[in-house]
């Protein structure tokens, strides 16, 4: 257990800077198999470019977006009210939780500062931190919606999101502290945490939980940063109070319907649950916090529940892209195998929450399967949520869009938009991409593990390596040892679940490595300059769904390496609607290097049949075993990576493609 740090204690410089940056830092006594690498820098390749756009465009745009949406105005109003008591215009915006967008941007900007100095961004961050600090009440409470007179604090736990916002403040404060060495925002977060601790708990003013989990994982990280054990205990209290119906009364205040206790994850205690359910983001934020608690407490029953719930999610409720959340109704998980492609909600924030949960499980257990899902989700479910330009966003991420879609009104459509009325997703993407190096590598007593493949430098303990790769376009990963002790160490390389053929060499000589829990483990006395080369074969492949997924039965999808592909209308001959084709599963799939397309991609060419026009023949049904074809019905198709869709003119798209029959 770390020693509590008094607020006035000067910062220890050894705890700041990139070598110690990252959102998850288990204590030395945590019961985890792995710890995040203390040195992690992405320095080139695919992810470096996506992170450059995130830094130069998305994060840079943040203050302007938050200003236009009224988020920053709410903090200014609360600050003036606190200091003068003068009445001001009311709260700006439609949601009680809009403060959280500011905190997520602050977290993203802080991780960017940890990545590289940026005086202009540092000034922006300093100004927003000062604004947040000036809005905090003397007793530590901070939520502008309630401070500006729109209701009483702590009276709307279901929809008020006060603890959710507090959690994002804490995570921003931890990021700011680890990246810059400043305690200014950390002190604000600690005062709010102390206030919460004075209000919630047995025998106190409030006994309940937040309608939107988030504070649990944030309190654990605040404990890890400050050493204050009350924060860990408070996180445990909130987790243990789940499933006891504290949100049942008044949960539908201001809403036409009561979503029911499962929506809030208040239907069963976490340790008793056997399936993921309810609002997808809420569920996975809660499980991320539970994983943090399991790591710090060593609770075996909690760990068993987390493994069970993760497996349920993967086996029955996860899309091919790694996305989760199949229902627009309440943004929720559906039933087992309820995975409609066209009606997928697949909120971008839910993909981020899945990454958070899976990464913590990878650290807890050491098993590579969790990082397999992280990879799938990062490249597909997450990255599709932000436009290639960094300016535009998707809130929902369907796997099928018709040429004339029937969509819900508002800004949560399958078309990119500059911002959202409920803008949770854009700054959430920003903070994940800004902190992405943290998710690449880990260490244990025996050596170093590479979970993801990205050009850069990674290390911890006494083993440091440089990685060079053109992943995901090419499967060769070159690892060069930079620092190593005069003793045996184990370098572990994740063998992706999608890969069926690979070669491994050391200094050009074939090498044997033991395969264990999804890892290729190479144990030897390394020396600086040693070169380990892993070549992963990644030919295009067809993937079939489980026959239990009714919505896409009889279809296949195209994948290559970690990437899911789709047919977008603009790439097909004569603008052919992807709904009008069936894929020939026996025709070869051909790779096409396209540096001219969508920022440079590897496309996949496939063959298929044109389907009869809708209504042809007057009746759309035919005897079983027949598949009407035109004599000239063959067509060549072009598939692009799913993450890159919706970046050109609007048009139809689909991931799952019907298989052509052969009469």
C-alpha positions as CSV (number, residue, x, y, z in Angstrom):
1,X,0.0,0.0,0.0
2,X,1.4,3.4,-0.9
3,X,2.0,6.0,1.8
4,X,-0.6,8.7,1.9
5,X,0.6,12.0,0.5
6,X,-0.4,15.2,2.2
7,X,-1.8,17.8,-0.2
8,X,1.0,20.3,0.7
9,X,3.7,17.8,0.1
10,X,5.9,18.9,-2.9
11,X,5.8,16.7,-5.9
12,X,8.3,14.0,-6.3
13,X,9.8,14.7,-9.7
14,X,10.5,11.0,-10.3
15,X,6.7,10.4,-10.5
16,X,6.1,12.8,-13.3
17,X,6.9,12.8,-17.0
18,X,6.4,10.3,-19.8
19,X,8.1,7.4,-18.1
20,X,5.4,7.4,-15.4
21,X,2.5,8.5,-17.5
22,X,-0.5,6.3,-18.1
23,X,-4.1,6.0,-16.8
24,X,-3.7,2.7,-14.9
25,X,-0.9,2.3,-12.3
26,X,-1.4,-0.6,-9.9
27,X,0.5,-0.2,-6.6
28,X,3.5,-2.4,-6.0
29,X,1.4,-4.6,-3.7
30,X,-1.4,-5.0,-6.2
31,X,-2.3,-8.6,-7.0
32,X,-1.8,-8.4,-10.7
33,X,0.2,-10.6,-13.0
34,X,1.5,-7.7,-15.1
35,X,2.2,-4.0,-14.6
36,X,2.1,-1.4,-17.4
37,X,5.5,-0.6,-18.9
38,X,7.1,2.5,-17.3
39,X,8.5,3.5,-20.7
40,X,6.1,3.6,-23.6
41,X,6.4,5.9,-26.7
42,X,4.8,5.4,-30.0
43,X,7.2,7.0,-32.5
44,X,6.0,6.1,-36.0
45,X,3.7,4.1,-38.2
46,X,-0.1,3.8,-38.3
47,X,-0.9,4.8,-34.7
48,X,1.6,7.7,-34.7
49,X,-0.3,9.2,-37.6
50,X,-3.7,8.7,-36.0
51,X,-2.3,10.2,-32.7
52,X,-0.8,13.1,-34.7
53,X,-4.3,14.0,-36.1
54,X,-5.7,13.6,-32.6
55,X,-3.2,16.0,-31.2
56,X,-3.1,18.6,-34.0
57,X,-6.8,18.6,-34.8
58,X,-9.1,16.9,-32.3
59,X,-7.5,18.0,-29.0
60,X,-6.5,21.4,-30.4
61,X,-10.2,21.9,-31.4
62,X,-11.4,21.0,-27.9
63,X,-11.6,24.4,-26.2
64,X,-13.4,25.9,-29.1
65,X,-15.9,23.1,-29.2
66,X,-16.4,23.3,-25.4
67,X,-16.8,27.1,-25.6
68,X,-19.4,26.9,-28.3
69,X,-21.4,24.2,-26.5
70,X,-21.5,26.2,-23.2
71,X,-19.4,23.8,-21.1
72,X,-16.8,26.4,-20.2
73,X,-19.4,29.1,-19.7
74,X,-21.0,27.0,-17.0
75,X,-17.7,26.9,-15.0
76,X,-17.3,30.7,-15.4
77,X,-20.8,31.2,-14.1
78,X,-20.2,29.0,-11.2
79,X,-17.0,30.7,-10.4
80,X,-18.6,34.2,-10.4
81,X,-21.5,32.9,-8.3
82,X,-19.1,31.4,-5.8
83,X,-17.1,34.7,-5.4
84,X,-19.8,37.3,-5.7
85,X,-23.1,35.6,-5.2
86,X,-24.5,37.5,-8.1
87,X,-27.2,35.9,-10.3
88,X,-26.1,34.9,-13.7
89,X,-27.7,33.2,-16.7
90,X,-28.6,29.6,-16.0
91,X,-26.9,26.4,-17.0
92,X,-26.0,26.1,-20.7
93,X,-26.8,22.8,-22.3
94,X,-29.2,19.9,-22.1
95,X,-27.5,17.5,-19.7
96,X,-26.5,17.6,-16.1
97,X,-23.2,15.9,-16.8
98,X,-21.7,18.3,-19.3
99,X,-18.8,19.1,-17.0
100,X,-17.5,15.7,-17.8
101,X,-16.7,16.8,-21.4
102,X,-14.3,19.4,-20.0
103,X,-12.6,16.8,-17.7
104,X,-12.1,14.3,-20.5
105,X,-10.6,17.0,-22.7
106,X,-8.3,17.9,-19.8
107,X,-7.2,14.3,-19.5
108,X,-6.5,14.0,-23.2
109,X,-4.6,17.3,-23.3
110,X,-2.6,16.2,-20.2
111,X,-1.5,12.9,-21.9
112,X,-0.5,14.9,-24.9
113,X,1.7,17.1,-22.8
114,X,3.3,13.9,-21.3
115,X,3.9,12.8,-24.9
116,X,5.6,16.0,-26.1
117,X,6.0,19.6,-24.9
118,X,3.5,22.0,-26.4
119,X,3.6,25.5,-24.8
120,X,0.4,26.6,-26.5
121,X,-1.5,23.5,-25.3
122,X,0.1,23.8,-21.8
123,X,-1.3,27.4,-21.6
124,X,-4.8,26.2,-22.6
125,X,-4.7,23.4,-20.0
126,X,-3.5,25.8,-17.3
127,X,-6.3,28.2,-18.1
128,X,-9.0,25.5,-18.0
129,X,-7.6,24.0,-14.8
130,X,-7.7,27.5,-13.2
131,X,-11.3,27.9,-14.3
132,X,-12.3,24.5,-12.9
133,X,-10.6,25.3,-9.6
134,X,-12.3,28.7,-9.3
135,X,-15.7,27.0,-9.7
136,X,-15.3,24.6,-6.8
137,X,-17.4,25.3,-3.7
138,X,-15.6,25.8,-0.4
139,X,-16.9,22.4,0.9
140,X,-15.3,20.6,-2.2
141,X,-18.5,20.0,-4.1
142,X,-18.3,20.7,-7.9
143,X,-21.0,20.2,-10.5
144,X,-22.0,23.4,-12.3
145,X,-25.6,22.1,-13.2
146,X,-26.5,22.0,-9.5
147,X,-24.4,25.0,-8.4
148,X,-26.2,27.2,-10.9
149,X,-29.5,26.4,-9.3
150,X,-30.9,23.6,-11.4
151,X,-31.9,21.3,-8.5
152,X,-30.3,20.2,-5.2
153,X,-27.0,18.2,-5.1
154,X,-27.2,14.5,-4.4
155,X,-31.0,14.3,-4.9
156,X,-31.0,12.7,-8.4
157,X,-28.5,9.9,-8.2
158,X,-30.0,8.1,-11.1
159,X,-29.8,10.9,-13.7
160,X,-27.7,13.6,-12.0
161,X,-24.4,12.0,-12.8
162,X,-22.6,13.9,-10.1
163,X,-20.4,11.0,-9.1
164,X,-19.8,10.2,-12.8
165,X,-18.5,13.7,-13.4
166,X,-16.4,13.5,-10.2
167,X,-14.8,10.4,-11.6
168,X,-13.8,12.1,-14.8
169,X,-12.4,15.0,-12.8
170,X,-10.3,12.6,-10.8
171,X,-9.0,10.8,-13.9
172,X,-8.2,14.2,-15.4
173,X,-6.4,15.2,-12.2
174,X,-4.3,12.1,-12.1
175,X,-3.3,12.5,-15.8
176,X,-2.5,16.2,-15.2
177,X,-0.4,15.3,-12.2
178,X,1.5,12.5,-13.8
179,X,2.1,14.4,-17.0
180,X,3.1,17.8,-15.7
181,X,4.0,17.4,-12.0
182,X,1.4,20.0,-11.0
183,X,-0.9,19.3,-8.0
184,X,-3.4,22.1,-8.8
185,X,-6.1,19.9,-10.4
186,X,-5.2,17.0,-8.2
187,X,-6.0,19.1,-5.1
188,X,-9.4,20.0,-6.6
189,X,-10.1,16.3,-7.2
190,X,-9.0,15.3,-3.7
191,X,-11.2,18.0,-2.1
192,X,-14.2,16.7,-4.1
193,X,-13.3,13.1,-3.1
194,X,-13.1,14.1,0.5
195,X,-16.5,15.8,0.2
196,X,-18.0,12.7,-1.3
197,X,-16.5,10.6,1.5
198,X,-18.2,12.8,4.0
199,X,-21.6,12.4,2.3
200,X,-21.8,8.8,1.3
201,X,-21.5,5.6,3.3
202,X,-23.2,3.8,6.2
203,X,-24.6,6.2,8.7
204,X,-24.0,9.2,6.5
205,X,-26.3,11.6,4.7
206,X,-26.5,9.4,1.6
207,X,-26.4,5.6,1.0
208,X,-26.6,4.9,-2.7
209,X,-24.8,4.7,-6.0
210,X,-24.6,6.8,-9.1
211,X,-26.7,6.0,-12.1
212,X,-23.6,6.1,-14.3
213,X,-20.6,4.1,-12.9
214,X,-17.2,5.8,-13.4
215,X,-16.3,7.0,-9.9
216,X,-15.2,3.5,-8.8
217,X,-12.3,3.2,-11.2
218,X,-11.4,6.9,-10.7
219,X,-11.3,6.6,-6.9
220,X,-8.9,3.6,-7.2
221,X,-6.6,5.5,-9.4
222,X,-6.8,8.5,-7.0
223,X,-5.8,6.2,-4.2
224,X,-2.9,4.8,-6.3
225,X,-1.7,8.4,-6.9
226,X,-2.1,9.9,-3.4
227,X,-1.9,6.8,-1.2
228,X,-5.1,7.8,0.7
229,X,-6.8,4.6,1.7
230,X,-10.2,6.2,2.2
231,X,-10.4,6.5,-1.6
232,X,-10.0,2.8,-2.0
233,X,-12.5,2.1,0.7
234,X,-15.0,4.5,-0.9
235,X,-14.6,2.8,-4.3
236,X,-15.3,-0.6,-2.6
237,X,-18.4,0.9,-0.9
238,X,-19.8,2.1,-4.2
239,X,-19.1,-1.3,-5.9
240,X,-20.7,-3.3,-3.0
241,X,-23.8,-1.2,-2.9
242,X,-24.6,-2.1,-6.6
243,X,-27.4,-4.6,-6.9
244,X,-29.4,-3.6,-3.8
245,X,-32.0,-1.4,-5.6
246,X,-30.8,2.0,-4.3
247,X,-31.7,3.6,-7.6
248,X,-35.2,2.0,-8.0
249,X,-37.1,5.0,-6.4
250,X,-37.2,8.1,-8.5
251,X,-34.9,6.7,-11.2
252,X,-37.3,7.8,-13.9
253,X,-37.5,11.5,-12.8
254,X,-37.9,13.6,-15.9
255,X,-38.2,10.5,-18.2
256,X,-41.2,8.9,-19.7
257,X,-40.1,5.4,-18.8
258,X,-38.2,3.7,-16.0
259,X,-35.4,1.7,-17.6
260,X,-35.4,-0.8,-14.8
261,X,-32.6,-1.8,-12.4
262,X,-30.5,-3.7,-14.9
263,X,-30.0,-0.4,-16.9
264,X,-28.1,1.0,-13.9
265,X,-26.3,-2.3,-13.0
266,X,-28.4,-2.2,-9.8
267,X,-30.2,-5.5,-10.3
268,X,-27.6,-7.9,-8.9
269,X,-24.4,-7.5,-6.9
270,X,-21.4,-7.6,-9.2
271,X,-20.0,-10.8,-7.7
272,X,-23.3,-12.6,-8.4
273,X,-23.9,-11.5,-12.0
274,X,-23.4,-13.9,-14.8
275,X,-24.1,-11.7,-17.9
276,X,-23.4,-8.2,-19.1
277,X,-26.6,-6.2,-19.4
278,X,-28.1,-2.8,-19.4
279,X,-26.5,0.4,-20.6
280,X,-23.3,-0.9,-22.3
281,X,-21.0,2.0,-21.2
282,X,-22.3,2.0,-17.6
283,X,-21.7,-1.8,-17.4
284,X,-18.2,-1.7,-18.7
285,X,-17.1,1.3,-16.7
286,X,-18.3,-0.5,-13.6
287,X,-16.4,-3.6,-14.5
288,X,-13.2,-1.6,-15.2
289,X,-13.6,-0.2,-11.7
290,X,-14.2,-3.7,-10.3
291,X,-11.1,-5.0,-12.0
292,X,-9.1,-2.2,-10.4
293,X,-10.5,-3.1,-7.0
294,X,-9.7,-6.8,-7.6
295,X,-6.2,-5.8,-8.4
296,X,-5.7,-3.8,-5.2
297,X,-7.6,-6.1,-2.8
298,X,-6.9,-9.6,-4.3
299,X,-10.6,-10.5,-4.0
300,X,-10.8,-13.9,-5.7
301,X,-14.6,-13.9,-5.9
302,X,-14.6,-10.5,-7.6
303,X,-11.9,-11.7,-10.1
304,X,-13.9,-14.8,-10.9
305,X,-17.0,-12.7,-11.6
306,X,-15.0,-10.4,-13.9
307,X,-13.6,-13.3,-15.9
308,X,-17.1,-14.8,-16.2
309,X,-18.7,-11.5,-17.3
310,X,-15.9,-10.7,-19.8
311,X,-16.4,-14.1,-21.4
312,X,-20.2,-13.6,-21.6
313,X,-19.6,-10.3,-23.4
314,X,-17.1,-11.8,-25.9
315,X,-19.0,-15.0,-26.6
316,X,-22.5,-13.6,-27.0
317,X,-22.7,-9.8,-27.2
318,X,-19.7,-8.5,-29.1
319,X,-19.7,-7.4,-32.7
320,X,-17.0,-8.5,-35.2
321,X,-15.6,-5.0,-34.9
322,X,-15.2,-5.3,-31.1
323,X,-18.1,-2.9,-30.6
324,X,-20.8,-3.6,-28.0
325,X,-24.3,-2.4,-27.5
326,X,-26.9,-3.8,-29.9
327,X,-30.0,-1.7,-28.9
328,X,-30.7,1.9,-29.5
329,X,-33.3,1.5,-26.7
330,X,-31.4,2.6,-23.6
331,X,-28.0,2.3,-25.4
332,X,-27.9,-1.3,-24.1
333,X,-26.6,-4.8,-24.5
334,X,-29.3,-7.0,-26.0
335,X,-29.9,-10.7,-25.5
336,X,-27.3,-13.3,-26.2
337,X,-26.4,-13.3,-29.9
338,X,-28.7,-10.4,-30.6
339,X,-26.2,-8.6,-32.9
340,X,-28.1,-6.9,-35.7
341,X,-25.7,-5.3,-38.2
342,X,-28.1,-2.5,-39.4
343,X,-29.5,-1.6,-36.0
344,X,-26.3,-1.9,-34.1
345,X,-25.9,1.0,-31.7
346,X,-22.3,0.2,-30.9
347,X,-21.6,3.5,-29.2
348,X,-18.1,4.8,-29.6
349,X,-17.9,5.3,-25.8
350,X,-18.8,1.6,-25.3
351,X,-15.8,0.6,-27.4
352,X,-13.6,2.8,-25.2
353,X,-15.1,1.2,-22.1
354,X,-14.4,-2.2,-23.5
355,X,-10.7,-1.3,-24.0
356,X,-10.6,0.0,-20.4
357,X,-12.1,-3.2,-19.0
358,X,-10.0,-5.6,-21.2
359,X,-6.7,-3.9,-20.5
360,X,-7.3,-4.2,-16.8
361,X,-8.1,-7.9,-17.2
362,X,-4.9,-8.3,-19.2
363,X,-2.9,-6.9,-16.3
364,X,-4.8,-8.8,-13.7
365,X,-4.5,-12.2,-15.4
366,X,-1.6,-12.0,-17.8
367,X,-3.7,-13.7,-20.5
368,X,-3.3,-12.5,-24.1
369,X,-6.9,-13.0,-25.1
370,X,-7.8,-9.7,-23.4
371,X,-5.3,-7.8,-25.5
372,X,-6.6,-9.6,-28.6
373,X,-10.0,-7.9,-27.9
374,X,-8.2,-4.6,-27.2
375,X,-6.6,-4.8,-30.6
376,X,-9.8,-5.7,-32.5
377,X,-11.7,-2.9,-30.7
378,X,-9.0,-0.2,-31.2
379,X,-8.6,-0.8,-35.0
380,X,-12.3,-1.2,-35.7
381,X,-14.9,-0.4,-33.0
382,X,-13.0,2.6,-31.7
383,X,-11.2,4.1,-34.6
384,X,-14.3,4.2,-36.8
385,X,-15.8,6.7,-34.3
386,X,-13.5,9.5,-35.5
387,X,-13.1,10.8,-39.0
388,X,-9.8,10.7,-40.8
389,X,-9.8,14.5,-40.6
390,X,-10.0,14.5,-36.8
391,X,-12.9,17.0,-37.0
392,X,-15.9,14.7,-37.4
393,X,-17.3,11.9,-35.3
394,X,-19.7,9.0,-35.1
395,X,-21.7,8.4,-32.0
396,X,-23.1,5.1,-33.2
397,X,-21.2,2.6,-35.4
398,X,-23.5,0.3,-37.4
399,X,-22.1,-2.6,-39.5
400,X,-24.7,-2.0,-42.2
401,X,-26.1,1.2,-43.7
402,X,-28.6,1.1,-46.5
403,X,-28.7,3.6,-49.3
404,X,-31.9,5.1,-47.9
405,X,-31.5,4.5,-44.2
406,X,-34.3,4.9,-41.7
407,X,-32.6,6.7,-38.9
408,X,-33.6,8.3,-35.6
409,X,-33.8,12.1,-35.7
410,X,-31.0,14.2,-34.1
411,X,-27.2,14.0,-34.3
412,X,-26.8,10.3,-33.4
413,X,-27.0,9.1,-37.0
414,X,-24.6,7.0,-39.0
415,X,-23.2,10.2,-40.6
416,X,-20.3,12.0,-39.3
417,X,-20.9,15.3,-37.4
418,X,-18.6,18.0,-36.0
419,X,-19.9,17.6,-32.4
420,X,-22.9,16.2,-30.5
421,X,-25.6,17.6,-28.2
422,X,-24.5,14.8,-25.9
423,X,-20.8,15.1,-26.6
424,X,-19.4,12.2,-24.5
425,X,-17.7,10.4,-27.4
426,X,-15.3,13.0,-29.0
427,X,-13.3,13.8,-25.9
428,X,-13.4,10.2,-24.8
429,X,-11.7,9.2,-28.1
430,X,-9.2,12.0,-27.6
431,X,-8.2,10.8,-24.2
432,X,-7.8,7.2,-25.3
433,X,-5.7,8.1,-28.4
434,X,-3.6,10.5,-26.3
435,X,-2.9,7.8,-23.7
436,X,-2.5,4.9,-26.3
437,X,1.2,4.2,-25.6
438,X,0.1,3.0,-22.2
439,X,-1.8,0.0,-23.7
440,X,1.1,-1.3,-25.7
441,X,3.4,-3.0,-23.3
442,X,3.7,-4.4,-19.8
443,X,6.3,-5.9,-17.5
444,X,6.7,-8.6,-14.8
445,X,9.6,-10.0,-12.8
446,X,10.7,-12.0,-15.8
447,X,10.7,-9.5,-18.6
448,X,8.6,-7.5,-21.0
449,X,5.4,-8.2,-22.9
450,X,4.3,-6.5,-26.1
451,X,0.5,-6.5,-26.2
452,X,0.0,-4.3,-29.3
453,X,2.3,-3.7,-32.3
454,X,3.3,-0.1,-32.9
455,X,6.6,1.5,-33.9
456,X,8.2,2.9,-30.8
457,X,10.2,2.4,-27.6
458,X,9.0,0.3,-24.7
459,X,10.6,-0.9,-21.5
460,X,10.4,-1.5,-17.8
461,X,12.8,-2.9,-15.2
462,X,16.0,-3.6,-17.0
463,X,14.8,-4.6,-20.5
464,X,14.1,-1.9,-23.1
465,X,13.3,-2.5,-26.8
466,X,12.7,-0.6,-30.0
467,X,9.9,-1.8,-32.2
468,X,9.6,-1.2,-36.0
469,X,6.6,-2.3,-38.0
470,X,4.2,-1.3,-40.8
471,X,1.3,-3.0,-38.9
472,X,-1.6,-3.4,-39.6
473,X,-0.8,-3.3,-43.4
474,X,2.1,-5.7,-43.1
475,X,2.7,-8.4,-40.5
476,X,6.4,-8.1,-39.8
477,X,7.4,-6.8,-36.4
478,X,11.0,-6.1,-35.7
479,X,12.1,-5.8,-32.1
480,X,15.6,-4.5,-31.3
481,X,17.0,-4.8,-27.8
482,X,18.3,-1.5,-26.6
483,X,19.0,-2.3,-22.9
484,X,19.3,-5.7,-21.2
485,X,20.9,-7.1,-18.1
486,X,23.6,-9.8,-18.0
487,X,21.0,-12.4,-17.2
488,X,18.1,-14.3,-18.8
489,X,14.9,-12.3,-19.4
490,X,11.7,-13.3,-21.3
491,X,10.4,-11.2,-24.2
492,X,6.8,-12.1,-24.8
493,X,5.1,-11.3,-28.1
494,X,1.3,-11.6,-28.4
495,X,0.4,-14.1,-31.1
496,X,-2.9,-12.7,-32.4
497,X,-5.8,-15.0,-32.3
498,X,-6.5,-14.3,-36.0
499,X,-3.0,-15.5,-37.1
500,X,-2.6,-19.1,-38.3
501,X,0.9,-18.9,-39.6
502,X,4.0,-17.1,-38.3
503,X,7.8,-17.2,-38.2
504,X,10.2,-16.0,-35.5
505,X,13.9,-15.3,-35.9
506,X,16.6,-13.9,-33.6
507,X,19.4,-12.2,-35.5
508,X,18.2,-13.9,-38.7
509,X,18.2,-17.4,-37.2
510,X,15.0,-19.3,-36.7
511,X,14.1,-19.3,-33.1
512,X,11.8,-21.4,-30.9
513,X,9.5,-19.9,-28.5
514,X,7.1,-21.5,-26.2
515,X,3.4,-20.7,-26.7
516,X,1.6,-19.9,-23.5
517,X,-1.7,-18.1,-22.8
518,X,-1.6,-16.6,-26.3
519,X,2.0,-15.4,-26.0
520,X,5.2,-16.4,-27.8
521,X,7.7,-16.4,-25.0
522,X,11.4,-16.1,-25.9
523,X,13.7,-16.6,-22.9
524,X,17.4,-15.9,-23.2
525,X,20.2,-13.6,-22.1
526,X,19.6,-10.7,-24.5
527,X,22.2,-8.2,-25.5
528,X,21.8,-4.7,-26.9
529,X,21.5,-5.0,-30.6
530,X,19.8,-8.3,-30.6
531,X,17.0,-8.3,-33.2
532,X,13.9,-10.4,-32.9
533,X,11.7,-10.6,-35.9
534,X,8.1,-11.8,-35.8
535,X,6.4,-12.3,-39.2
536,X,2.6,-12.7,-39.0
537,X,1.0,-14.0,-42.1
538,X,-2.1,-11.8,-42.9
539,X,-3.8,-12.9,-46.1
540,X,-7.3,-11.7,-46.6
541,X,-9.8,-14.1,-45.1
542,X,-13.5,-14.7,-44.9
543,X,-15.2,-14.9,-41.5
544,X,-18.5,-16.6,-40.8
545,X,-20.8,-15.6,-37.9
546,X,-22.1,-18.0,-35.3
547,X,-25.3,-19.6,-36.6
548,X,-27.0,-18.3,-33.5
549,X,-26.6,-14.7,-34.8
550,X,-29.9,-14.7,-36.8
551,X,-29.4,-11.2,-38.2
552,X,-26.4,-12.2,-40.4
553,X,-26.9,-15.9,-40.9
554,X,-25.8,-16.8,-44.5
555,X,-23.3,-14.0,-44.7
556,X,-19.6,-13.6,-44.5
557,X,-17.2,-10.8,-43.7
558,X,-13.8,-9.9,-45.0
559,X,-10.9,-9.5,-42.6
560,X,-7.2,-9.0,-43.0
561,X,-4.9,-9.0,-40.0
562,X,-6.6,-7.1,-37.2
563,X,-8.8,-5.2,-39.6
564,X,-12.4,-5.8,-40.4
565,X,-13.4,-4.7,-44.0
566,X,-16.6,-3.4,-45.5
567,X,-18.1,-2.6,-48.8
568,X,-18.8,1.1,-49.3
569,X,-21.0,2.2,-52.2
570,X,-18.5,4.7,-53.6
571,X,-15.9,2.1,-54.2
572,X,-18.1,-0.3,-56.2
573,X,-18.4,-0.3,-60.0
574,X,-21.0,2.3,-61.1
575,X,-21.8,3.1,-57.5
576,X,-23.4,-0.3,-57.0
577,X,-25.4,-0.6,-53.8
578,X,-23.7,-3.2,-51.6
579,X,-27.1,-4.5,-50.7
580,X,-27.4,-5.6,-54.3
581,X,-24.5,-8.1,-54.3
582,X,-23.7,-11.6,-53.0
583,X,-20.1,-12.6,-52.4
584,X,-18.5,-15.6,-54.2
585,X,-16.8,-17.5,-51.3
586,X,-14.8,-19.6,-53.7
587,X,-13.2,-16.7,-55.6
588,X,-9.8,-15.5,-54.4
589,X,-9.4,-12.4,-52.2
590,X,-6.7,-10.1,-53.6
591,X,-4.8,-7.4,-51.7
592,X,-4.4,-4.0,-53.3
593,X,-2.0,-1.4,-52.0
594,X,-3.8,1.9,-52.3
595,X,-1.6,4.8,-51.1
596,X,-4.0,7.1,-52.9
597,X,-7.1,6.1,-51.0
598,X,-8.2,7.2,-47.6
599,X,-4.8,8.2,-46.4
600,X,-3.2,5.1,-47.7
601,X,-4.7,1.6,-47.1
602,X,-4.5,-2.0,-48.3
603,X,-7.8,-2.7,-50.0
604,X,-9.2,-6.1,-50.7
605,X,-10.7,-7.1,-54.1
606,X,-13.4,-9.8,-54.1
607,X,-15.8,-11.2,-56.6
608,X,-19.6,-11.6,-56.4
609,X,-22.9,-11.7,-58.1
610,X,-25.3,-8.9,-58.8
611,X,-28.6,-9.6,-57.1
612,X,-31.9,-9.1,-59.0
613,X,-33.3,-5.6,-58.6
614,X,-35.8,-5.2,-55.8
615,X,-39.2,-6.5,-56.8
616,X,-38.0,-8.2,-60.0
617,X,-40.4,-11.0,-60.9
618,X,-43.1,-9.5,-58.7
619,X,-42.4,-11.7,-55.6
620,X,-39.3,-11.6,-53.4
621,X,-39.4,-15.2,-52.3
622,X,-38.2,-18.4,-54.1
623,X,-38.1,-22.1,-53.3
624,X,-35.4,-23.2,-51.0
625,X,-32.1,-24.0,-52.7
626,X,-32.4,-21.5,-55.5
627,X,-30.7,-18.3,-56.0
628,X,-31.8,-16.3,-59.1
629,X,-28.8,-15.0,-61.1
630,X,-28.4,-12.9,-64.2
631,X,-26.2,-14.4,-66.9
632,X,-24.1,-11.3,-66.8
633,X,-24.4,-11.0,-63.0
634,X,-20.7,-11.2,-61.9
635,X,-19.1,-8.1,-60.4
636,X,-15.7,-7.2,-58.9
637,X,-16.0,-5.7,-55.5
638,X,-13.6,-3.5,-53.5
639,X,-13.5,-3.7,-49.7
640,X,-11.9,-1.0,-47.5
641,X,-11.1,-1.1,-43.7
642,X,-14.2,-0.5,-41.7
643,X,-12.5,2.2,-39.7
644,X,-12.2,4.4,-42.8
645,X,-15.9,4.3,-43.9
646,X,-18.1,7.4,-44.0
647,X,-15.2,9.7,-44.8
648,X,-16.4,10.5,-48.3
649,X,-19.7,11.1,-50.0
650,X,-22.7,9.5,-48.2
651,X,-23.7,6.0,-49.4
652,X,-24.5,2.5,-48.4
653,X,-22.1,0.3,-46.5
654,X,-22.1,-3.3,-45.2
655,X,-19.7,-5.5,-43.3
656,X,-21.7,-8.8,-43.5
657,X,-22.2,-9.8,-47.1
658,X,-24.6,-12.6,-48.3
659,X,-22.9,-15.6,-49.8
660,X,-23.7,-16.2,-53.5
661,X,-25.5,-19.5,-54.3
662,X,-24.4,-21.8,-57.0
663,X,-27.3,-23.3,-59.1
